């Protein structure tokens, strides 16, 4: 059995639901949890914090992201690193696929 995860196309792992948000854990171990998200346009995760440091990468689509009170427009290739406790929110402005990695 292999000790790695290989996904040839992360976008293929996520079906964007109409008028909703889908999340799918694609990897979890004692160091991190990686979750792929699919948001329909207009869907959002309201402001919240995490007990763990986190990384976000926008894979496809566009979003407005609030980080510690600062608003950012983000598209494919945008990458975010947040320490634990950072207030953040995400609103998809188009159908969106993103990867969230929570570090332990």
C-alpha positions as CSV (number, residue, x, y, z in Angstrom):
1,X,0.0,0.0,0.0
2,X,1.4,3.4,-1.0
3,X,2.1,6.1,1.6
4,X,1.0,9.0,-0.7
5,X,-2.0,10.5,-2.3
6,X,-2.0,11.4,-6.0
7,X,-4.9,13.2,-7.6
8,X,-4.3,13.9,-11.3
9,X,-6.9,16.7,-11.3
10,X,-8.2,18.2,-8.1
11,X,-11.1,19.8,-9.9
12,X,-12.4,16.4,-10.9
13,X,-12.8,15.5,-7.2
14,X,-15.4,18.2,-6.6
15,X,-18.9,18.6,-8.1
16,X,-20.2,22.1,-7.5
17,X,-23.7,21.8,-6.2
18,X,-26.4,24.2,-7.5
19,X,-27.0,26.8,-4.8
20,X,-24.8,25.1,-2.3
21,X,-21.3,24.2,-1.0
22,X,-19.7,20.8,-1.1
23,X,-16.7,19.7,1.0
24,X,-14.7,16.5,0.6
25,X,-11.8,15.4,2.7
26,X,-9.1,14.2,0.2
27,X,-6.4,13.4,2.8
28,X,-6.0,13.3,6.5
29,X,-3.2,12.1,8.8
30,X,-1.6,13.2,12.0
31,X,0.0,16.3,10.4
32,X,-2.8,17.8,8.3
33,X,-6.3,17.5,6.8
34,X,-6.8,18.5,3.2
35,X,-10.3,19.3,2.1
36,X,-11.5,20.2,-1.4
37,X,-14.5,22.6,-1.6
38,X,-16.9,23.4,-4.4
39,X,-19.0,26.6,-4.0
40,X,-21.8,27.7,-6.4
41,X,-21.6,31.4,-7.3
42,X,-22.9,33.5,-4.4
43,X,-22.4,30.9,-1.8
44,X,-20.2,31.8,1.2
45,X,-18.7,30.7,4.5
46,X,-19.3,33.5,6.9
47,X,-16.6,34.9,9.1
48,X,-15.0,32.4,11.4
49,X,-11.7,31.3,12.9
50,X,-9.8,28.0,13.1
51,X,-8.0,26.5,16.0
52,X,-5.3,25.4,13.5
53,X,-3.0,27.2,11.1
54,X,-4.5,26.9,7.5
55,X,-3.5,27.2,3.9
56,X,-6.0,28.0,1.1
57,X,-5.4,27.7,-2.6
58,X,-8.0,28.8,-5.2
59,X,-8.0,26.1,-7.9
60,X,-10.8,27.3,-10.2
61,X,-13.2,30.3,-10.2
62,X,-13.2,33.6,-8.3
63,X,-13.9,34.6,-4.7
64,X,-13.9,37.5,-2.4
65,X,-11.9,36.6,0.7
66,X,-11.9,38.5,4.0
67,X,-8.7,38.0,6.0
68,X,-8.4,39.7,9.4
69,X,-10.6,42.6,8.2
70,X,-8.9,43.0,4.7
71,X,-10.9,42.2,1.5
72,X,-9.1,40.5,-1.4
73,X,-10.3,39.3,-4.8
74,X,-8.9,35.9,-5.5
75,X,-8.7,33.7,-8.6
76,X,-6.9,30.6,-9.8
77,X,-3.5,30.3,-8.3
78,X,-4.2,32.6,-5.3
79,X,-2.6,31.2,-2.1
80,X,-3.2,32.1,1.5
81,X,-1.4,31.2,4.7
82,X,-3.2,31.9,8.0
83,X,-2.1,31.4,11.6
84,X,-4.6,29.8,14.0
85,X,-7.2,32.3,15.1
86,X,-7.3,34.4,12.0
87,X,-10.8,35.7,11.2
88,X,-11.7,34.9,7.6
89,X,-14.7,34.5,5.3
90,X,-15.1,33.4,1.7
91,X,-17.8,34.3,-0.9
92,X,-17.7,32.7,-4.3
93,X,-18.3,35.3,-7.1
94,X,-18.3,32.5,-9.7
95,X,-18.5,28.7,-9.3
96,X,-15.4,28.0,-7.2
97,X,-13.1,25.1,-6.4
98,X,-10.6,25.6,-3.5
99,X,-8.3,23.5,-1.4
100,X,-8.1,24.0,2.4
101,X,-5.3,22.5,4.3
102,X,-5.5,22.5,8.1
103,X,-2.2,21.9,9.8
104,X,-1.8,20.3,13.2
